[in-house]
Amino acid sequence: MSATDHLDDILAYCDRVLSGERPACQWERLAVERFYDDFERSKTGDFEFYFDVEKAVQPIKFIELLPHVKGKWANRKGLAKRIQLEGWQKFIIANLFGWLKKSTGYRRFVVAYICVSRKNGKSIIAAGVGLYMLVQDNEFGAEVYCGATTEKQAWEVFRPAKQMVERTPQLRAAYGLTAHAKRLECDKKGSRHTPDGSKFEPVIGKPGDGASPSCAILDEVHEHDDDVLFDTMLTGMGAREQPLLLMITTAGTNPSGPCFQHQKDLQRTLSANAGERNEELFGIVYGIDKNDDWTSTEVLEKANPNIGISVGKDYLIARQKDAMRSPRKQNAFKIKHLDEWVYAKNAWLNMVDWANAADTSLERDDFIGCKAIKGLDMSSKLDITADVTMFEKMIEGEQHFFFFGNYYIPEALLKDPDKQLYVEWEHQGHLITCEGDTIDYEQVQSNAINECRLFDIEELAFDPWGATQIAQNIHKANSDIELVEVPQSYAISDAMKEFERLLKEGRIHHDGNPALSWMMGNVVAKEIDDGKKIRPVKEERDNKIDGAVAAIMALSRAIVIDEQQVEHYGV
């Protein structure tokens, strides 16, 4: 096919999306609209990028020379059918390689996020892009990595790429490619296009200190507990002129994790006005919209752009019916086949709602003069202590609640190999460390006293276990603050239920602190009296909930509750 033919396929896909002929979710439509918008902007002198059709289709042509290595189109006798990309796949690849900088001619997009359901050809895109970046990118000493948290996952991309090389002698001869057990290499003597030292290999966790990725492919990012691999790959690309970090994933069960945050970053860019976007970030999400009926067969095409090609419609309908019959299978179906983020545990809150309530632009100083309540949950001296301040503000006649927290840990915990999340959060400023092996209660107290002087804090809600002395000291320094004991018992049942209701209504807001989000996700509502009363508990010892408890205690003082549920503490 010519470049014009491929471009026609891409534009036909875009027209089907925008006309409604292809059912598409909000984020797919916005990605297509961005493409057209940027194409118009490229005609002006103010826009720093342009679209090169030849560069856009070059990787498409390359990938379509590769053989299928999975499914009905693959054949072990050397008769495998060549890959034929669909319009939506060509759209993704053309965007990644066709947009260039006017000033240098180098590629525009550095980071890409693709979210698409299982069995929709993710491996073809990832493996094909990886091989193209290895041999056709004119990058000296190209280093292509497919990274994951487990060896099995890392091989999900590397294995098909390796098999494509092994089953294509013309490819090996043209580029001097050698397929080793765990690496693809370009031989200097046999290569006509790629310099010596280029390699493509899987990596688990961090690559070596000397790694300089020209391309990093992170598969199933929803399984990553942290952003260490992402950050390591991205920072290692500093010496490359036009690197690419490609994330390709389905939805998952941890909206507090890094994958969902990357999706939120993309959604902010797609929703932003021209000039306010992250111009180096490309992405698209194939999923369902918030108000879609997941039991309707009409939504299947939205999340499965390859329906009827690599994934059968009858197969999806059968899985959908299974999920409708068995609640146990619903989450798996929604995640893997509809790209809907869910929270799989028996959690108290819907963590997707909590993630959507985050606003990283919020600053405490914006709430000077607003009514505020503190919640203080003192841990043992060996783990997290939480001091949460809740501000109240009227918005369009309704009360909204904004949460900020100080979360303290002993410095010694950063050396614990089982608490590497703490290291990342401390480095990002989301946790406060206390020198030594224990929590410095004087440090907690001093910071709380200073905040009480700065903000209009009317009450301090605290659990009498472990916090009584600090509460009294804060009161002595700020006598206008009322101290209220709020025990962690079924007495805060009403506050928990009100918190959940307000969150669903969009009246709970927070600054996106990942430590608090993690603690919120760890809360399980323990019930008595057939669910009429609940209290916060954690399922496992290491699943801390201190920040969540402090937030609940603060809210408990802002709502109308039975006075018998709390005991006013007189000083």
C-alpha positions as CSV (number, residue, x, y, z in Angstrom):
1,M,0.0,0.0,0.0
2,S,1.1,3.5,-0.7
3,A,1.4,6.3,1.9
4,T,-1.8,7.8,0.6
5,D,-3.7,4.5,1.1
6,H,-2.5,4.2,4.7
7,L,-3.5,7.9,5.3
8,D,-6.9,7.2,3.8
9,D,-7.4,4.3,6.3
10,I,-6.4,6.6,9.2
11,L,-8.8,9.4,8.1
12,A,-11.6,6.9,7.4
13,Y,-11.2,5.7,11.0
14,C,-11.3,9.3,12.3
15,D,-14.4,10.1,10.3
16,R,-16.2,7.0,11.6
17,V,-15.4,8.1,15.2
18,L,-16.5,11.7,14.8
19,S,-19.6,10.8,12.8
20,G,-20.8,8.3,15.4
21,E,-20.6,5.4,12.9
22,R,-18.1,3.9,15.3
23,P,-19.3,3.9,18.9
24,A,-16.5,5.6,20.8
25,C,-16.0,6.8,24.4
26,Q,-15.2,10.4,25.3
27,W,-11.4,9.9,25.4
28,E,-11.3,8.2,22.0
29,R,-13.3,11.0,20.4
30,L,-11.1,13.6,22.1
31,A,-7.9,11.9,20.8
32,V,-9.3,12.1,17.3
33,E,-10.4,15.7,17.7
34,R,-6.9,16.6,19.0
35,F,-5.4,15.1,15.8
36,Y,-7.5,17.2,13.5
37,D,-7.1,20.3,15.7
38,D,-3.3,19.9,15.7
39,F,-3.3,19.4,12.0
40,E,-5.0,22.8,11.6
41,R,-2.7,24.4,14.1
42,S,0.4,23.0,12.2
43,K,-0.5,25.3,9.3
44,T,0.2,28.4,11.5
45,G,3.5,29.7,12.6
46,D,2.6,29.6,16.3
47,F,2.4,25.8,16.5
48,E,5.8,24.2,16.8
49,F,5.0,20.8,15.2
50,Y,4.1,19.5,11.8
51,F,2.7,16.2,10.5
52,D,4.9,14.2,8.0
53,V,2.9,11.6,6.2
54,E,5.9,9.6,5.0
55,K,7.4,9.4,8.4
56,A,4.0,8.5,9.8
57,V,3.4,5.5,7.5
58,Q,7.0,4.2,7.4
59,P,6.6,2.1,10.7
60,I,3.2,1.0,9.5
61,K,4.7,-0.4,6.3
62,F,7.5,-2.0,8.3
63,I,5.1,-3.7,10.8
64,E,2.9,-5.0,7.9
65,L,5.9,-6.9,6.6
66,L,6.1,-8.9,9.9
67,P,4.3,-12.2,10.4
68,H,1.6,-13.0,12.8
69,V,2.9,-15.3,15.6
70,K,-0.3,-15.9,17.6
71,G,-3.8,-17.1,16.8
72,K,-5.4,-18.3,13.7
73,W,-3.2,-16.3,11.4
74,A,0.1,-17.8,12.6
75,N,1.5,-21.0,11.2
76,R,4.5,-22.9,12.4
77,K,5.3,-24.1,8.8
78,G,6.4,-20.7,7.6
79,L,3.1,-19.8,6.0
80,A,2.0,-17.3,8.6
81,K,-0.1,-14.4,7.4
82,R,1.5,-11.0,7.4
83,I,0.2,-8.5,9.9
84,Q,-2.5,-6.2,8.5
85,L,-3.1,-3.2,10.8
86,E,-6.5,-1.8,11.3
87,G,-7.4,1.9,11.0
88,W,-7.3,2.5,14.8
89,Q,-3.8,0.9,15.1
90,K,-2.5,2.9,12.1
91,F,-3.9,6.0,13.8
92,I,-1.9,5.3,17.0
93,I,1.4,4.5,15.1
94,A,1.0,7.5,12.7
95,N,0.6,9.9,15.6
96,L,3.7,8.5,17.4
97,F,6.0,8.8,14.4
98,G,4.4,11.4,12.1
99,W,4.4,14.4,14.4
100,L,7.7,16.2,14.2
101,K,9.2,19.4,15.7
102,K,9.6,22.2,13.2
103,S,12.8,23.3,14.8
104,T,14.7,20.0,14.7
105,G,12.7,17.5,12.7
106,Y,12.8,15.1,15.7
107,R,9.7,13.4,16.9
108,R,7.2,15.3,19.0
109,F,5.8,12.7,21.4
110,V,8.1,11.3,24.1
111,V,5.5,9.5,26.2
112,A,2.4,7.5,25.0
113,Y,-0.4,5.9,27.0
114,I,-2.6,3.4,25.3
115,C,-5.5,1.7,27.2
116,V,-7.3,-1.0,25.3
117,S,-9.0,-4.2,26.2
118,R,-7.5,-7.7,26.0
119,K,-7.2,-9.6,22.7
120,N,-7.3,-6.3,20.7
121,G,-3.8,-6.5,19.2
122,K,-1.8,-4.7,21.9
123,S,1.2,-7.1,21.4
124,I,1.3,-6.4,17.7
125,I,1.6,-2.7,18.3
126,A,4.1,-3.0,21.1
127,A,6.3,-5.7,19.4
128,G,6.2,-4.0,16.0
129,V,7.1,-0.6,17.4
130,G,9.9,-2.1,19.4
131,L,11.4,-3.8,16.4
132,Y,11.1,-0.7,14.3
133,M,12.8,1.4,17.0
134,L,15.6,-1.2,17.0
135,V,16.4,-1.3,13.3
136,Q,14.9,1.6,11.5
137,D,15.2,4.6,13.8
138,N,18.7,5.6,12.8
139,E,19.6,5.7,16.5
140,F,23.2,4.9,17.3
141,G,23.4,2.0,19.8
142,A,19.6,1.8,20.1
143,E,18.4,0.2,23.3
144,V,14.9,-1.1,23.3
145,Y,13.4,-2.5,26.6
146,C,10.1,-4.1,27.3
147,G,9.8,-3.6,31.0
148,A,7.5,-5.1,33.6
149,T,7.3,-6.0,37.3
150,T,7.5,-9.8,36.5
151,E,9.5,-11.8,34.0
152,K,6.3,-13.4,32.7
153,Q,4.8,-10.0,31.9
154,A,8.1,-8.6,30.3
155,W,8.0,-11.6,27.9
156,E,4.5,-10.8,26.7
157,V,6.0,-8.2,24.4
158,F,9.5,-9.6,23.9
159,R,8.4,-13.1,23.0
160,P,6.3,-12.1,19.9
161,A,9.0,-9.7,18.8
162,K,11.6,-12.5,19.1
163,Q,9.3,-14.9,17.2
164,M,8.8,-12.4,14.4
165,V,12.5,-12.1,13.9
166,E,13.0,-15.9,14.1
167,R,10.3,-16.5,11.5
168,T,11.5,-13.8,9.0
169,P,14.9,-14.7,7.5
170,Q,14.7,-11.6,5.3
171,L,14.5,-9.4,8.3
172,R,17.5,-11.0,10.0
173,A,19.5,-10.7,6.8
174,A,18.5,-7.1,6.1
175,Y,19.5,-5.8,9.5
176,G,22.0,-8.3,10.7
177,L,19.7,-9.4,13.5
178,T,20.5,-12.2,15.8
179,A,17.9,-13.7,18.2
180,H,19.5,-14.9,21.4
181,A,17.6,-16.5,24.2
182,K,16.9,-13.3,26.0
183,R,18.0,-10.6,23.6
184,L,17.8,-9.4,20.0
185,E,21.1,-7.9,18.7
186,C,22.2,-6.2,15.5
187,D,25.6,-7.5,14.2
188,K,27.9,-4.8,13.0
189,K,29.1,-6.9,10.1
190,G,25.7,-7.8,8.8
191,S,23.8,-4.6,9.5
192,R,23.2,-2.0,6.8
193,H,20.9,0.3,8.7
194,T,21.6,-0.1,12.5
195,P,24.9,0.8,14.2
196,D,26.7,-1.7,16.3
197,G,25.5,-2.4,19.8
198,S,21.8,-2.0,19.3
199,K,19.7,-4.4,21.3
200,F,16.1,-5.3,22.3
201,E,15.6,-7.1,25.6
202,P,13.1,-7.6,28.4
203,V,13.8,-6.1,31.8
204,I,12.3,-6.6,35.2
205,G,12.4,-3.7,37.5
206,K,15.3,-1.2,36.9
207,P,17.7,-1.6,34.0
208,G,21.4,-1.4,34.7
209,D,23.0,1.9,35.7
210,G,24.5,2.3,32.2
211,A,21.2,1.8,30.4
212,S,20.2,4.6,27.9
213,P,16.8,3.6,26.5
214,S,15.9,4.9,23.1
215,C,12.6,3.1,23.4
216,A,10.9,1.6,26.5
217,I,7.7,-0.4,26.3
218,L,5.8,-0.8,29.6
219,D,3.2,-3.5,29.3
220,E,0.1,-3.8,31.6
221,V,1.1,-0.8,33.6
222,H,-1.9,-1.3,35.9
223,E,0.1,-4.1,37.6
224,H,2.8,-1.6,38.7
225,D,2.7,-0.7,42.3
226,D,4.9,2.4,41.8
227,D,6.5,4.6,39.1
228,V,10.1,3.4,39.7
229,L,10.3,1.7,36.4
230,F,8.7,4.5,34.5
231,D,10.9,7.1,36.1
232,T,14.1,5.1,35.6
233,M,13.3,4.6,31.9
234,L,12.4,8.2,31.3
235,T,15.4,9.7,33.1
236,G,17.7,7.3,31.3
237,M,16.5,8.7,28.0
238,G,18.2,12.0,28.5
239,A,21.0,11.4,26.0
240,R,18.5,10.4,23.2
241,E,17.3,12.9,20.7
242,Q,13.9,11.4,20.0
243,P,13.1,8.6,22.6
244,L,9.8,7.0,23.1
245,L,8.3,5.6,26.3
246,L,5.2,3.6,25.3
247,M,2.8,2.4,28.0
248,I,0.2,-0.1,26.9
249,T,-2.3,-1.5,29.3
250,T,-5.9,-2.5,30.2
251,A,-7.7,-0.9,33.2
252,G,-7.0,-2.3,36.6
253,T,-8.1,-2.5,40.3
254,N,-5.9,0.2,41.9
255,P,-7.1,3.7,41.0
256,S,-4.6,5.0,43.6
257,G,-1.7,3.5,41.7
258,P,0.6,5.1,39.0
259,C,-1.3,3.7,36.0
260,F,-4.6,5.4,36.8
261,Q,-2.6,8.6,37.4
262,H,-1.0,8.4,34.0
263,Q,-4.5,8.0,32.5
264,K,-5.7,11.0,34.4
265,D,-2.8,13.0,33.1
266,L,-3.8,12.0,29.6
267,Q,-7.4,12.8,30.2
268,R,-6.4,16.3,31.4
269,T,-4.4,16.8,28.2
270,L,-7.2,15.6,26.0
271,S,-9.7,17.8,27.8
272,A,-7.5,20.9,27.8
273,N,-7.8,23.8,25.4
274,A,-5.1,24.2,22.7
275,G,-2.0,25.7,24.2
276,E,-2.7,24.1,27.7
277,R,-1.9,20.5,26.7
278,N,1.2,18.4,27.4
279,E,2.4,18.5,23.8
280,E,4.9,15.6,24.4
281,L,2.2,13.2,25.7
282,F,0.1,11.2,23.3
283,G,-2.6,8.7,24.2
284,I,-6.0,7.2,23.7
285,V,-8.4,5.2,25.8
286,Y,-10.8,2.6,24.3
287,G,-13.4,2.1,27.0
288,I,-16.9,2.8,28.1
289,D,-18.3,6.1,29.3
290,K,-19.3,6.7,32.9
291,N,-23.1,6.4,32.4
292,D,-23.0,3.4,30.0
293,D,-24.9,0.3,30.8
294,W,-22.2,-2.4,31.0
295,T,-24.7,-5.2,30.4
296,S,-25.6,-3.8,27.0
297,T,-24.0,-5.4,24.0
298,E,-23.8,-2.0,22.4
299,V,-20.9,-1.0,24.6
300,L,-18.6,-3.9,23.6
301,E,-17.4,-2.2,20.4
302,K,-16.4,1.0,22.3
303,A,-13.8,-0.9,24.4
304,N,-12.9,-3.4,21.7
305,P,-11.8,-1.7,18.5
306,N,-10.8,-5.0,17.0
307,I,-14.1,-6.7,17.7
308,G,-14.8,-9.2,14.9
309,I,-11.2,-9.3,14.0
310,S,-8.9,-10.5,16.8
311,V,-11.6,-10.8,19.4
312,G,-14.9,-12.3,18.5
313,K,-18.2,-10.6,19.3
314,D,-19.8,-13.9,20.3
315,Y,-16.9,-14.5,22.7
316,L,-17.4,-11.1,24.3
317,I,-21.2,-11.5,24.6
318,A,-20.6,-14.9,26.3
319,R,-18.2,-13.4,28.8
320,Q,-20.7,-10.5,29.4
321,K,-23.5,-13.0,30.1
322,D,-21.2,-14.9,32.5
323,A,-20.5,-11.7,34.4
324,M,-24.2,-10.8,34.5
325,R,-24.9,-14.3,36.1
326,S,-22.0,-14.2,38.5
327,P,-21.1,-11.1,40.5
328,R,-17.7,-12.8,41.2
329,K,-16.9,-12.4,37.5
330,Q,-18.2,-8.8,37.0
331,N,-15.0,-7.0,38.0
332,A,-12.8,-9.1,35.8
333,F,-15.1,-8.6,32.8
334,K,-15.3,-4.8,33.3
335,I,-11.6,-4.5,33.7
336,K,-10.4,-6.7,30.9
337,H,-13.1,-6.3,28.3
338,L,-14.6,-2.9,29.0
339,D,-11.5,-1.0,30.3
340,E,-13.4,0.2,33.4
341,W,-11.4,0.9,36.5
342,V,-12.8,-0.9,39.6
343,Y,-11.7,-1.6,43.1
344,A,-11.6,-5.4,43.5
345,K,-11.2,-5.6,47.3
346,N,-14.0,-5.4,49.8
347,A,-13.2,-1.7,50.3
348,W,-15.2,0.9,52.0
349,L,-14.9,3.6,49.3
350,N,-15.2,3.4,45.5
351,M,-11.6,4.3,44.8
352,V,-12.3,5.5,41.3
353,D,-14.6,8.2,42.9
354,W,-11.8,9.0,45.3
355,A,-9.2,9.3,42.5
356,N,-11.6,11.6,40.6
357,A,-11.9,13.8,43.7
358,A,-8.1,14.6,43.5
359,D,-7.0,18.1,42.6
360,T,-3.2,18.5,42.7
361,S,-3.6,22.3,42.2
362,L,-5.1,22.7,45.7
363,E,-3.0,24.6,48.2
364,R,-3.7,25.0,51.9
365,D,-3.1,28.7,51.8
366,D,-6.1,29.1,49.5
367,F,-8.3,28.3,52.5
368,I,-7.0,30.9,55.0
369,G,-10.2,32.2,56.6
370,C,-12.3,29.1,55.9
371,K,-13.7,27.1,58.8
372,A,-11.4,24.1,59.5
373,I,-11.4,21.0,61.7
374,K,-8.4,18.8,62.5
375,G,-8.4,15.1,62.8
376,L,-5.4,13.5,64.6
377,D,-4.7,9.8,64.6
378,M,-1.6,8.8,66.6
379,S,0.0,5.5,65.6
380,S,2.5,3.6,67.6
381,K,5.8,5.3,67.5
382,L,6.9,2.8,64.8
383,D,4.7,3.7,61.9
384,I,2.4,6.3,60.3
385,T,0.9,9.1,62.3
386,A,-1.7,11.3,60.6
387,D,-2.7,14.9,61.1
388,V,-5.5,15.8,58.7
389,T,-7.0,19.3,58.3
390,M,-10.4,19.5,56.7
391,F,-11.6,22.9,55.3
392,E,-15.2,23.7,54.6
393,K,-16.3,26.0,51.7
394,M,-19.8,26.8,50.2
395,I,-19.9,26.2,46.5
396,E,-23.2,26.9,44.6
397,G,-25.2,26.6,47.9
398,E,-23.7,23.3,49.0
399,Q,-21.0,22.5,51.6
400,H,-17.8,21.1,50.2
401,F,-15.0,19.6,52.2
402,F,-11.3,19.8,51.3
403,F,-8.7,17.5,53.0
404,F,-4.9,18.1,53.5
405,G,-2.7,16.0,55.7
406,N,0.7,15.7,57.3
407,Y,1.8,12.0,57.5
408,Y,4.8,11.2,59.6
409,I,7.0,8.1,59.6
410,P,10.2,7.2,61.4
411,E,13.3,7.6,59.1
412,A,14.3,4.0,59.8
413,L,11.3,2.7,57.8
414,L,12.9,4.0,54.6
415,K,15.5,1.2,55.0
416,D,12.8,-1.5,55.1
417,P,12.8,-3.3,51.7
418,D,9.1,-4.0,52.2
419,K,8.3,-0.3,52.4
420,Q,9.7,1.0,49.1
421,L,6.5,3.0,48.5
422,Y,7.4,5.1,51.6
423,V,10.8,5.9,50.0
424,E,9.1,7.2,46.8
425,W,6.4,9.2,48.7
426,E,9.0,10.7,51.1
427,H,11.2,11.7,48.1
428,Q,8.1,13.4,46.5
429,G,7.3,15.3,49.7
430,H,4.1,13.3,50.5
431,L,5.5,11.9,53.8
432,I,7.4,13.7,56.6
433,T,10.2,11.8,58.2
434,C,11.2,11.9,61.9
435,E,14.8,11.3,62.6
436,G,15.6,7.9,64.2
437,D,13.6,4.8,64.8
438,T,10.4,6.3,66.2
439,I,7.8,9.1,65.6
440,D,8.9,12.4,67.1
441,Y,5.7,13.5,68.8
442,E,7.1,16.9,69.6
443,Q,7.6,17.4,65.8
444,V,3.9,16.4,65.2
445,Q,2.7,18.7,68.0
446,S,4.8,21.7,66.9
447,N,3.6,21.5,63.3
448,A,0.0,21.1,64.4
449,I,0.3,24.2,66.7
450,N,1.7,26.3,63.9
451,E,-1.2,25.3,61.6
452,C,-3.7,26.1,64.2
453,R,-2.3,29.6,64.4
454,L,-2.3,30.0,60.6
455,F,-5.8,28.6,59.9
456,D,-9.2,29.1,61.4
457,I,-9.3,25.6,63.1
458,E,-12.3,25.4,65.4
459,E,-12.0,21.8,66.7
460,L,-9.5,19.1,67.1
461,A,-11.0,15.6,66.8
462,F,-8.7,12.9,68.2
463,D,-8.8,9.3,69.3
464,P,-8.2,9.2,73.1
465,W,-5.8,6.3,72.6
466,G,-2.3,7.8,72.4
467,A,-3.3,11.4,71.5
468,T,-4.7,12.9,74.7
469,Q,-1.5,14.5,75.8
470,I,-0.7,16.1,72.4
471,A,-4.3,17.3,72.1
472,Q,-4.0,19.0,75.5
473,N,-0.8,20.7,74.5
474,I,-2.2,21.9,71.3
475,H,-5.2,23.3,73.2
476,K,-2.9,25.1,75.7
477,A,-1.1,26.8,72.8
478,N,-4.4,27.6,71.0
479,S,-7.1,27.9,73.7
480,D,-9.9,28.7,71.2
481,I,-9.8,25.2,69.8
482,E,-12.3,22.8,71.2
483,L,-11.0,19.3,71.8
484,V,-13.4,16.4,71.0
485,E,-12.7,12.7,71.6
486,V,-13.8,10.6,68.6
487,P,-13.0,6.9,69.4
488,Q,-12.4,4.5,66.5
489,S,-15.5,2.5,67.1
490,Y,-19.0,2.2,65.6
491,A,-19.6,5.7,67.0
492,I,-18.2,7.1,63.7
493,S,-20.6,4.9,61.6
494,D,-22.7,8.0,60.5
495,A,-19.6,9.9,59.6
496,M,-18.3,7.1,57.4
497,K,-21.6,6.8,55.6
498,E,-21.8,10.6,55.1
499,F,-18.2,10.6,53.8
500,E,-19.2,8.0,51.2
501,R,-22.3,9.9,50.2
502,L,-20.5,13.2,49.9
503,L,-17.8,11.6,47.8
504,K,-20.3,10.2,45.3
505,E,-21.9,13.7,45.1
506,G,-18.5,15.3,44.3
507,R,-18.4,17.3,47.5
508,I,-15.2,15.7,48.9
509,H,-11.9,17.0,47.5
510,H,-8.2,16.3,48.3
511,D,-4.8,17.3,47.1
512,G,-4.0,13.9,45.5
513,N,-1.5,12.8,48.1
514,P,-0.8,9.2,47.1
515,A,-0.1,8.1,50.7
516,L,-3.6,9.2,51.8
517,S,-5.1,7.5,48.7
518,W,-3.3,4.3,49.7
519,M,-4.7,4.5,53.2
520,M,-8.2,5.3,52.0
521,G,-8.0,2.2,49.7
522,N,-7.0,0.0,52.7
523,V,-10.1,0.8,54.7
524,V,-12.7,-2.0,55.0
525,A,-16.0,-1.2,56.6
526,K,-16.7,-3.7,59.4
527,E,-20.4,-4.1,59.9
528,I,-22.8,-5.0,62.8
529,D,-26.5,-5.0,63.0
530,D,-26.9,-6.1,59.4
531,G,-24.9,-3.2,58.1
532,K,-26.7,-0.5,60.1
533,K,-23.4,0.4,61.8
534,I,-19.9,0.3,60.4
535,R,-16.4,1.2,61.6
536,P,-13.0,1.4,59.8
537,V,-10.7,-1.6,59.9
538,K,-7.8,-3.0,57.8
539,E,-7.5,-6.5,56.5
540,E,-3.8,-6.8,56.8
541,R,-1.3,-5.5,59.4
542,D,0.7,-3.5,56.8
543,N,-2.3,-1.9,55.2
544,K,-2.3,1.4,57.1
545,I,-5.4,3.5,57.5
546,D,-4.3,6.3,59.8
547,G,-4.9,9.1,57.3
548,A,-8.3,7.8,56.4
549,V,-9.3,7.6,60.1
550,A,-8.1,11.1,60.8
551,A,-10.2,12.4,57.8
552,I,-13.3,10.5,59.0
553,M,-12.9,11.9,62.5
554,A,-12.7,15.5,61.1
555,L,-15.8,15.0,59.1
556,S,-17.7,13.6,62.0
557,R,-17.5,17.0,63.7
558,A,-18.9,18.8,60.7
559,I,-22.1,16.8,60.4
560,V,-25.2,16.5,62.6
561,I,-24.8,13.3,64.7
562,D,-26.2,11.9,67.9
563,E,-24.4,13.7,70.7
564,Q,-24.0,10.4,72.5
565,Q,-21.6,9.2,69.8
566,V,-18.8,11.4,71.0
567,E,-17.6,12.6,74.4
568,H,-16.6,16.2,74.7
569,Y,-13.3,16.4,76.4
570,G,-13.0,19.1,79.0
571,V,-9.6,20.7,79.8
